[in-house]
Amino acid sequence: MSWAAWGDNARNSFYDERLGMLADAGFNIIGMLLTTPEKYRDPNCEAYADQTGQPDYWCAPTDLDAYAAWAAKVVERYDGDGDDDAPGSPRVAAWQIWNEPDQDGTWLPQADPPRYGAMLKLAYDAIKQADPTALVAYGRCDDV
């Protein structure tokens, strides 16, 4: 799910509909929480993205607490407990924090393992508060 594209309930219904279709087809869903909204991007990173032709939504978040709060909100929407859930929402029991954070192209302006680790820890704690039974996975790494 894209933090950069997350918005009001009308916009989020896009995710609700697709997750429902996947669940109805028998898939177990792993939610991926990634991308950064403009207000949480470093302007220097946005300039770097423009210069290199990469999408600026891959800029790493400047506010890791805000990312964790958003992650908890998304998890609450799809935890299936009936509290602040999406209408008719399937349960999403596993969540991946970002994807390939070791790659410069998906963690701009460059991979930063300590910063990603800090974000992972904050998101893990926030997700577990929203859904204590959720599985939380680190983002897949290519160069490990």
Secondary structure, 3 states (H helix, E strand, C coil): CECCCCCCHHHHHHHHHHHHHHHHCCCCCEEEEECCCHHHCCHHHHHHHHHHCCCHHHECCCCHHHHHHHHHHHHHHCCCCCCCCCCCCCCCCEEEECCCCCCCCCCECCCCHHHHHHHHHHHHHHHHHHCCCCEEEECCCCCC
